[in-house]
């Protein structure tokens, strides 16, 4: 298959190769320097020992030589590294077990003109990928790739779409020019290994320097030289990686073009549009069973449950289905995105889905005789594979007794009840997706309430404003990252105008002004909502329930920021656990952690009490650990090493604090919405 390589792809490939060559020259100079250093040290040591023979000088000379050799080992160790993928979570299939799948693979391989995969695996995910066990020598002796196809993917696409997804994966390796990407990957991996994977070398050098005072006399030498080399290599790594990311994005466009040639533009577009929703559905199934763990309930068939959840959520979000497969439009895909900020993220390995869809749509490749039946029919042993993954997924669960399996019919019913309890009703038209029902309280206005109506309160115009405010806030955060160089770009577009990074503060200031105005408008909308619903039930018991629910939420809203500050403060103070520090620095930091824990533990205790008061439960083991954490003061460092058991308690406390705070906040918000829904249904009945 001949798919033209774009000029941008060639440009990025050349830039990447030039950066690799540049690194190679610098690396060669470092190797020559190290060889010269080792040779000079050995020669000087030899001459000194001949002139001044003494066992102390001999030991010092040996230590100096070994120290210089550590520098040499640092530079060449990546050559002997090997990266293999753990496949214990994958199910290998072959021609005999899945003949239809292999027939499709062979058809694509022939069309794309590439090699057949060495092995084919099924995974539990909504994804497909290619991997291979690699080493430095893979750059010179290419290895055959293995294909992974997700059961979650097969379960949520058509045959034609699956064909396109697999063609995309093989497209990465289909033409000679694409080998540049593979070569760069190996080179980049080798550099990364040299920069960051030094644990074995560090352990080896530490053992040597602990043998005697003579051995330790020159431990500063390799540390100093390696430190300087790493700074040099880090700069080279950034250049190579940035170029490689740009090349990777072009490779994705190229693979999409091959995919469109094989399966047609429409199949590629529809699978891209649905990918996020398919992941969303399967993740919600996993979350549902996470909540069932305390009841010792597991799935009878996780992928039958995925189909049931997809069907329910498609109906809930009004996505049409064709042959049981939901159809996501571009309008729905971009529904929440009102951003006017356009950047090219130089560190992203994939272009945005919208860019990929636009590129495929531009190709406009139409095929006849496409197969739009569910791809699941391609699996001859679908029930066996589903059973294998269901068993694998639930094998690590922490169950107090032998778990019972939930039949698909029971799952569909309980999943609906669970999801409804964990989400906002569709009756509100996404008005509360990014919007909290907060407003500055003052006197009730019955007159204002009487003037409102549901069609306006939750209509498209007001909902769109909530999406726009969310995009403003997201854009401001992104612009701050550009300003402080967390996102390393020099220019960006906002609302069709190009800006330099030095002009970021001006755009932020403008957006802050616009977002403040829009926030005030939306708070007015929220006040209208309250006035309307209170007016509807002003002399009924629901009126006091509504007022109390709003009052509880307003109180939580006012304390939420301070509660999150406690969390982030402790998280920041615990970051040192993941960094290298001297023992004295660790002792200082642990004292600071203990100080911050005092207020944090008190607030965690309150959050647990609120959670339980709302008829919620905590896992017995988790609650026991939290109570132990709250009631005691722990040391995290014994003077020589970290105390992992206590660190795990601290980590659990942080995780549960964040969960409980946000869950309590969510429940207060949902209480308001549940009352509003009850009033709406009551009003409908009265009208009829």
Residue, then its C-alpha position, 0 to 999 in steps of 0.5 A: x500500500x502506497x500512502x504518501x509521506x507528508x512534508x511535515x513528517x519528513x521534516x520532523x524525521x530529519x530533525x529527529x535524526x539530526x538530534x540523534x546524530x548530535x547526541x551521538x557526537x557528544x556521547x562519543x566525546x564523553x566516552x573518549x574523555x572517560x577512556x582517557x581519564x581511566x588510562x591516565x589514572x591507571x598510568x599514574x597509579x602504576x608509576x607511583x606504585x613503582x616509585x613508592x611501593x606501599x600497601x596504603x598507596x596500593x589500596x588508594x590507587x585501586x580505589x581511584x581506578x575503580x572510581x574511574x571505571x564506575x564512570x565508564x560503566x555509567x556510559x555503557x551499561x545501557x547497551x546491556x539493558x533489556x526491556x521485556x513486557x509482563x504479559x501475565x495480564x494478557x491472554x494469548x490467542x492463535x490461529x486455532x483458537x480465533x481463526x476469524x480474528x487471525x483471518x482479519x489480521x492477515x488481510x490487513x497485513x497483506x493490504x498494509x504490506x507489513x509483517x504478521x505479528x509474532x504473537x497476538x494477545x487479548x487484553x481487558x482494555x478498550x485499546x489496541x497496541x503493538x509492543x516488542x521486547x527490546x534492547x539497545x541491539x534492537x536498533x540494528x537487529x529488528x525484532x518482530x512485534x506483538x499485537x494486543x487487542x482489547x476485549x473492551x475494544x472488540x466489545x464496543x466497535x463494529x467489524x469495520x472499525x476494528x479493521x481500521x484500528x488494527x490497520x492503524x497499529x500495523x501502519x506504524x511499521x508499514x513503510x521504510x520511512x516509518x522505521x525512523x520512528x522505531x530507530x528513534x524509539x530505541x535510541x531515546x530509550x537507551x538515553x533514558x536508561x543512561x540518565x535515570x535507570x542507575x539503581x544497579x550501578x548505585x548499589x554496586x558503587x555503594x557496596x564498594x565504598x563501604x568496604x573500607x576507608x581507602x575504597x571510600x576516599x575517591x567516591x566523590x570522583x564518579x559522583x562529580x563527573x557523572x553529575x556533570x555528564x547527566x546535566x549535559x545528557x539531560x539537555x540532549x535528551x530534552x532536544x531529542x524527546x521534543x523532536x521525537x514527540x513531534x515525529x510521533x504526532x506525524x506518525x499518528x496522522x500517517x497511521x490514520x491515513x493507512x487506516x482510512x485506506x484499509x477501512x474507510x474514513x467513516x469507520x476511523x472517524x466513528x471509532x475515534x468519536x466513540x473511544x472516550x465514551x467506550x472507556x467511560x462505560x467500562x470504567x463505570x462498570x469497574x467503579x460499580x464493582x469496586x463499590x460492591x466489594x464490601x458486599x462480596x459481589x463480582x461479575x459473572x461476565x464483565x463484558x456482558x456488563x459492559x454492553x449493558x452499561x453502554x446501552x443504559x448510558x447511551x439511552x441516558x445521554x440520548x446517543x442513538x444506537x445502530x446494531x447496539x453500537x452507540x453513535x457519537x456525533x462531533x457536536x456531542x464529542x465537543x459538547x463541553x469544549x468551548x476553549x478558544x486556546x490553541x497550542x501545539x503541545x510539544x511534549x504530546x506523543x499523540x495529536x488531539x482526536x479532533x485533529x485526527x478526525x479532521x485529517x481523516x475526514x479530509x481524505x474522504x475515502x469511501x468504501x463499499x461493502x463495509x461490514x458494520x456488524x458488532x466486532x464481537x462476532x469475530x471471536x469464536x471463543x468469546x465466552x472463554x475469553x470473557x470468563x478468563x478476564x472476568x476471573x483475572x480482574x476480580x482475582x485481586x479483590x479484598x473479599x471477606x468471604x467467597x464472592x457471589x456472581x451477579x447475573x447480567x439482568x441483576x447487574x443492569x438493574x443495580x448498575x442503573x440505581x448505582x449510577x443514578x445515585x452517583x450522577x446528576x439526572x439528565x433532566x437538568x440538561x448538564x446545567x450542573x456538570x460544571x456548575x455548583x448551585x451557589x449564589x450570594x444569599x439575600x432575601x427570597x424573591x417570590x416575584x422573581x420565582x414566579x417569572x421563571x420557567x424550566x425551559x429557560x432555567x436549564x435551557x441551552x443558553x444558560x447551560x452553554x454559559x456554564x460550559x464557557x465558564x469552565x473553559x475560561x478557568x481551564x484556559x487560565x490554568x493552561x496559560x499559567x503553565x505556559x507562563x511559568x514554562x511548565x508547558x514549554x512553548x513560545x507562541x499560542x493562539x487565543x480566539x484567532x490571535x497569535x501571542x508570544x509567551x511573554x504576552x501570556x499575563x495580558x491574556x490571563x488578565x483579560x480572561x480573569x475579567x471575563x470569567x468573573x463577569x460570567x461567574x456573577x451572571x451564572x450565580x444569578x442563574x442559580x438564584x433564579x433556580x432557587x427562587x423558582x423551586x421555592x416559589x413552587x412549594x412555598x407552603x409545602x414541607x418541601x420548602x423547608x427541605x429545599x432551604x435546608x439543603x441549600x443552607x447545608x451546601x452553602x456552608x460546605x462551599x464556604x469551608x471547602x477551599x480551606x479543607x482542600x488547602x489542608x490537603x494540598x499543604x500536607x501533600x506538598x510537605x510529604x513530597x520529599x519522601x520521593x526525593x533524595x535527601x540527607x538524614x538531617x534533611x529528612x528529620x527536619x521534613x518529618x517534623x514539618x509533616x507532623x505539625x501539618x498532620x494535627x489540623x489534617x487529622x482533626x478534619x479527617x475525623x470530622x469528614x468520617x463522622x459526616x460520611x457515616x451520618x449520611x448513612x454511608x459506610x467505610x470498609x471495616x479494614x480501611x476505617x480501622x486504619x484511619x482511626x489508628x492514623x488519627x489517634x496516634x503520632x507516627x514516626x516516618x523515619x528511624x534514623x536510617x530508613x523510612x518506616x514503610x508501614x507508617x508511610x502507608x497509613x499516611x498515604x491512606x489518610x491522604x487518599x481517604x481525606x480527598x475522597x471523603x471531602x469530595x464525596x460529602x460535597x457531591x452528596x450535598x449538591x445532589x441532595x439539592x438536585x434530588x429535591x428539585x427533581x421531586x418538585x418538577x415531577x410533582x408539578x408535572x403531576x399537578x399540571x396533568 
